[in-house]
């Protein structure tokens, strides 16, 4: 947790907010006495990082392209909701 003076906070507010957006908490002090804290808003949505799971899973093509079993196909086409009846 970084500590900055009020003067530093006023001079570098944009930079401090950028650090807070990355998850850092910053204490603002008057002299050596802490008086306020800059912290990320809880529940703030983070942007998704696309491709972060690339290569972590191996799903074979047959998972998507093999025909459905006959019972499941009937359910998709509006057949009986309970295949055991």
RAKABEL-V241557 format. One line per field, one symbol per residue. ss: DSSP state (H for helix, E for strand, L for the rest). psi: psi as a letter, one per 40 degrees, with the letter a starting at -180 (. if undefined). burial: b if it has 9 or more other ideal C-beta (glycine too) atoms within 8 Angstrom, else e. Layout:
ss = ???
psi = ???
burial = ???
This chain:
ss = LEEEEHHHHHHLHHHHHHHHHLLLLEEEEELLEEEEEELLLLLLLLLLLLLLLLLLLLLLLHHHHLLLLHHHHHHHLLLLLLLLL
psi = hihiiddddddfdddddddddeeiihhhihbehheihhiihiehhihihhedehedihhiddddeiiiidddddddefahdhee.
burial = eeebbbeebeebeeebbebbeeeebbbbbeeeeeeeebeeeeeeeeeeeeeeeeeeeeeeeeeeeeeeeeeebbbeeeeeeeeee
